[in-house]
Amino acid sequence: MRIFNSLSILMYTYPIYKYQSYRASLILLNGIIYHALLPANMTMCAIDVTVNFFISCYTAYYSPKLFIKGLFCIMLFLINDYLFYTHRIGSNMSQFLHILTIHIPFLLMLIIHHKEELKIIQEALH
């Protein structure tokens, strides 16, 4: 179990509650299964990365201003993985970097996109 990542993924309950976000629900479900239950399972890792990739593509498509920010975070993710798998950093450091460079930024980008959607819907209703 990756305890820090497992706890930090719970932040995605906010957009589920606030915006009834299906994307946040998928991220939370995948995160719990991968980080908490099956952290060494490479198939689950591939599923987690693939689902999150498609969610990121969807978000970037509908909110292009987030594309560069998301791309930067993905670069940081790849650097973190490289450092971890080449034994340059330990598990705890890798988890904290993952939280700071993936969980928090993508949560904020998801919230920004939901706020933009909500604003568009409210403007259309008025």
C-alpha positions in Angstrom: 0.0 0.0 0.0 1.2 3.5 -0.9 -0.2 5.2 2.2 0.5 8.8 1.2 -0.9 8.4 -2.3 -3.8 6.5 -1.0 -4.7 9.3 1.4 -4.1 12.1 -1.0 -6.4 10.6 -3.7 -9.2 11.1 -1.2 -9.0 14.8 -2.1 -11.0 13.9 -5.3 -14.1 13.5 -3.1 -14.4 17.3 -3.2 -15.3 17.6 -6.9 -17.5 14.5 -6.6 -19.5 16.2 -3.9 -19.4 19.7 -5.2 -19.8 19.1 -9.0 -21.1 15.5 -9.1 -18.0 14.8 -11.2 -17.8 11.5 -13.0 -14.2 12.1 -13.9 -13.3 12.6 -10.2 -15.2 9.4 -9.4 -13.2 7.4 -11.9 -9.9 9.0 -10.7 -10.8 8.2 -7.1 -11.9 4.6 -7.9 -8.7 3.9 -9.9 -6.5 5.6 -7.3 -7.9 3.5 -4.4 -7.6 0.3 -6.4 -4.1 1.0 -7.6 -2.5 3.0 -4.8 -4.2 1.3 -1.8 -5.0 -2.3 -3.0 -2.8 -3.3 -5.9 0.3 -1.0 -5.9 2.6 -3.7 -7.3 0.2 -4.8 -10.1 1.5 -3.5 -13.4 -1.8 -4.2 -15.2 -3.6 -2.0 -12.7 -0.9 0.6 -13.2 -1.5 0.6 -16.9 -5.3 0.9 -16.4 -4.8 3.8 -14.0 -2.5 5.6 -16.3 -4.7 5.0 -19.3 -7.9 6.1 -17.7 -6.2 9.2 -16.3 -4.7 10.0 -19.7 -8.1 9.9 -21.3 -9.6 12.1 -18.6 -6.8 14.5 -19.0 -7.3 14.6 -22.8 -11.0 15.2 -22.3 -10.3 18.1 -19.9 -7.6 19.6 -22.1 -9.9 19.4 -25.1 -12.7 21.3 -23.4 -10.4 23.7 -21.5 -7.3 24.3 -23.8 -5.7 26.8 -21.4 -5.0 23.8 -19.1 -3.1 21.8 -21.8 0.4 23.2 -21.2 0.0 22.9 -17.4 -1.1 19.3 -17.7 1.7 18.6 -20.1 4.2 20.0 -17.6 2.8 17.9 -14.8 3.1 14.8 -17.0 6.8 15.6 -17.6 7.2 15.8 -13.9 5.5 12.5 -13.5 7.8 10.8 -15.9 10.9 12.4 -14.2 9.6 11.1 -10.8 9.0 7.6 -12.2 12.5 7.6 -13.7 14.1 8.7 -10.5 12.2 6.1 -8.5 12.8 3.2 -10.8 16.5 4.0 -11.1 16.7 4.0 -7.3 17.7 7.7 -7.1 14.8 8.5 -4.7 12.9 6.3 -2.2 9.3 5.3 -2.1 8.2 8.0 0.3 9.9 10.8 -1.6 8.4 9.5 -4.9 4.9 9.4 -3.3 5.2 13.0 -2.0 6.4 14.1 -5.5 3.5 12.3 -7.1 1.1 14.1 -4.7 2.7 17.5 -5.5 3.1 17.0 -9.2 0.0 14.9 -10.1 -2.7 14.6 -7.5 -2.9 18.3 -6.5 -2.4 19.9 -9.9 -4.8 17.6 -11.7 -7.4 18.1 -9.0 -7.1 21.8 -9.3 -7.3 21.6 -13.1 -10.4 19.4 -12.8 -12.0 21.9 -10.5 -11.1 24.8 -12.8 -12.8 23.0 -15.7 -15.9 22.2 -13.6 -16.1 25.9 -12.6 -15.9 26.9 -16.2 -18.6 24.4 -17.2 -20.8 25.6 -14.4 -20.4 29.3 -15.4 -21.3 28.4 -19.1 -24.4 26.6 -17.9 -25.4 29.4 -15.6 -25.0 32.0 -18.3 -27.0 29.9 -20.7 -29.9 29.8 -18.2 -30.0 33.5 -17.6 
